[in-house]
Amino acid sequence: MLASLSPRKRLLLVGALILGLAVLAPLGGLPAAAAARWLLGAVALAGLGGWLWRRGSASSRFTLPERLKVVSRAGLSQRCGIALVEADGRSFLVAFGDSFAEIHAAPMPKRAIGLARRPAPHCCALMQPKGVVR
């Protein structure tokens, strides 16, 4: 119920409760100061419990994949730098400075392309000891 209220409305509600307690406390034989202390302590404990409960459940069960990631960055001078950024699985080189930013698609290394197209080795080749030639 209180989670849907804004912080301002929550403070107004707590203030009204304290004011109501201060008015009704002398009628019940309890001093107003003691009643206010008990109410303040109860509100503080409730706030701490709510904070701990929300903190424990902060990690959601479903997490979205990271869409933007700074893989590496380097400073070229005091005011300029370059960064390798991954966005949605694609790599970009970003050159940036005080008054500019340039984005270029990062080229894929030729070695990685060659390794991706190379056929898998046969299982027999893996079983031979090094240096043995047939």
N, C-alpha and C positions, 0 to 999 in steps of 0.2 A: 504494500500500500504506500509506504513512504518512498519507495524507489521511484515511483512515477511523479513525485512532487519535485519542484525545483528547489534548489538550496534556500532561496529566499522564503518560500512557503514553509519549508521545514523549520527554519529559524522562527518564523512567526508562530507556528504551531507549538514549538517548545516554549517560546515566551508566554503564550497564552496558558499553557499548562502550568508553568511556574507561577504566573499571576493568579490563576484559579486556586492553586494550592496555597498560596500566601493568603488569599481571602478566606478560604475554608478551614485552614489549619487551626486558627484560634478557636473555632467553634467546636472542634473535636477534642480539645484539651492538649493538643500537641503544639509546642512553640513553633512559630513560623520559620525561624532560622533552622531548626532541626529538620523540619519537613523539607525546606529548600535544599539542605545539604543531602538528604536522602534522595530527593528527586534528581539533583545534579549528579550524584554518584551513579544512579540507575541509568541516566541518559548517557553518561560517559562509558559505562560498561556495555550498554547496548550499541553505542557507536563503535567501540573497539571490537565487539563481537561481529558486527556487520562488516567492518573493514577486514578482519581476519577471514571471514567467510567468503567475501568477494575476492580476496587475494588468493585463497586456496583454489577457487574455481575460475581463476583468470585464464588458465590454459584451456582453450576450447578443444573439443574432440576433433574438429575438422579445421585443418590449417590450409590456407591457400598457398600455392607455390610462390616462391619469390620471383617477381616479374623483372625486377631491375637489380643488378648486382655489380658493384665496382670490383673488378677482378684485381686490378693493379693500377697504381698511379705513381707518377714521378714528377718532381719539380724540375723545370728547365731553367727557371730563374726565379727571382723573388716574386714576380707577378705573373708568370706563365707556367703552365704545366700540361701534362698529357696523361690520359687515363684510358685503360682498356675496360670497357663496360659491356656487360651481357644484358640484353633485353629480349625477353621471350625466346631465348635459345640462340639468338644471333649476336655476334660480337661486333663492337664498334670502337674505333679509336676517336677519342674526343680531345681536341686541343683547346685549351681555355686560357683566358687571361682576364685582365680588368675590364676590358670593353669588348671582348669578342669570345666566341665559342664556335668551333668548327667540328662537324661530325662526319666521319668517313667510315664506310663499312670495312671491317678488318679483313684482310686477305687470309685465306686458309693456307697454312704452310704446305708446300708441295710434298714434303715427306709424309705428312698426315694423309694427304690424298692418295699417295702411292701405297701406304700401308692399308688403307681402307679397300683398295682394289686388288691387293695381292691375295691369291688363293691360300686357303689354310694348308699348313704342312701335313703330310701324311703321317699316320701314327708310327710307321716303321722308321721314319727319319728321326723321330724323337727318341727311339729306343737305342739307337746306335751310340756308342761312346765317342767322345771327341777324338779326332785324329785318326779314326779308322775309316779307310776308304775301301769300297767294294769294287 
